[in-house]
């Protein structure tokens, strides 16, 4: 079984504009804002084999992604890619890492109307 880091997540909560501006001023190029089906927004900083994700919450809506809302501001997670997700889960759980259950969702682009 192999697994590797897919991306690092930084939670900006309701301050996505400020976080995106900071990353841009640090010299990173961000993707256009994405909108997730679960009620979150994001920008990505793409690297050769992985990426950094700024995730946050939109204002003016009642649909907010609960795990993002309840997570602290700042470094929030490591996301792995694996050829055997069940074995990867067992390995990570056995290591004692706190983790969320895997789930599927999509990124809507362009912005919903």
Secondary structure, 3 states (H helix, E strand, C coil): CCEEEEEEEEEEECCHHHHHHHHHHCCCCCCCCEEECCCCEEEEEECCCCEEEEEECCCCCCCCCHHHHCCCCEEEEEEEEECCHHHHHHHHHHCCCCCCCCCCCCEECCCCC
